[in-house]
Amino acid sequence: MGSRREPFGRAGNADSFLRATVGGPAPVAIEFAHAPVLLDESLEWLALDPRSLVVDGTVGGAGHAEAILDRSAPGGQLIGLDRDADAIGAARRRLARFGERVQLVHASFRDLRTVLDALGVDRVDSVLLDLGVSSHQLDTPARGFRFAAETADQTPLDMRMDAAAGADAAELLRTATAEQLEDWLRRYADLRGARRLACALVAARERAPLRTAADLLRVIREARVGGGRRHNPATLVFQALRIATNDELAALAEGLDAAIDALRPGGRLVVIAYHSAEDRIVKNRLRDAARGCTCPPEVPVCVCGGRVRLRVLTRRPTAPGPDEISHNPRSRSARLRAAERVEEAKAA
């Protein structure tokens, strides 16, 4: 069982953390639909019991969270985090029946240690990170995550997970150098013609600001990039800009480290990634934590001080089956990896 100083209902410093970091509790969302991906597989690898203390670091529409609380009844507890205020509002409504078994915090999972300290929690039994963009985010034009032709003129280039924090995608397009744009397009989307599109974006913004999805689609079309790929090049471009806007890969690396630190020995970490750059970070972080020493082979004596902290449970990532993909096509790229925290060897 994870340890904590106070039950959720009496950890008063959690609300002060929330106010200090995001300006107060999130409003209740009108609608936040999101089908939980690889739900049965997630529940299996989390190894829940009626005393489990679980962190859902990307609570979203609370599909996974609700199932976790049902599976861990009557005494299991859940801490749900999300960068999206709409998600926190919707999760609060959906999970209301669980009462004090739930604590929701509007924060990024990269800040997990700070959140747990604010709640008086030392260690937890399981952590789930579902890294996908929710259907609500994709289907709400004002959020700027998609480029449907019928709404492109009214879709701002926002793409922020936390709509109240940081620069939006339009600001990045206005200020980034051609080299930065090319790097994002290559690293985050593996886009063929990244250099050509980066130069085209810089030239286009000198003529007029790029403010809407329609503005960006026009440049992509005129630059003729992404030929020969099965993905629409606009999908890849929007993905790259979303990742850059939200600093997603750095947040993931930090969040994985925080999650591993927070787990008790025997605790489980489950991560669902949706594109190769994410999955590569997850794979490498879990591998390094399971290997301990990360010194190059030619170094005769370990100097990194690394210790074995995890046991990887999934030799290969788990993917959705045909039935799940047919019911939820957006799940098709999901890949799940799981690991278990081990007791670290004491230093000699």
Buried (B, 14 or more C-beta within 10 A) or exposed (E): BBEBEEEBEEBEEBEEBBEEBBEEBBEBBEEBEBBBBBBEBBBBBBBBEEEBBBBBBBBBBBBBBBBBBEBBEEEBBBBBBBBBBBBBBBBBEBBEEBEEBBBBBBBBBBBBBBBBBBBBBEBBBBBBBBBBBBBBBBBBBEBBBBBEEEBBEEBBBBBBBBBEBEEBBBBBBBEBEBEEBBBBBBBBBBBBBBBBBBBBBBEBBEEEEBBBBBBBBBBBEEBEBBEEBEEEBBBBBBBBBBBBBBBBBEBBBBBBBBBBEBBBEEBBBBBBBBBBBBBEBBBEBBBBBBBBBEBEEEEEEEEEEBBBBBBBBBEEBBBBEEEBBEEBEBBBBBBBBBBBBBEEEEEE
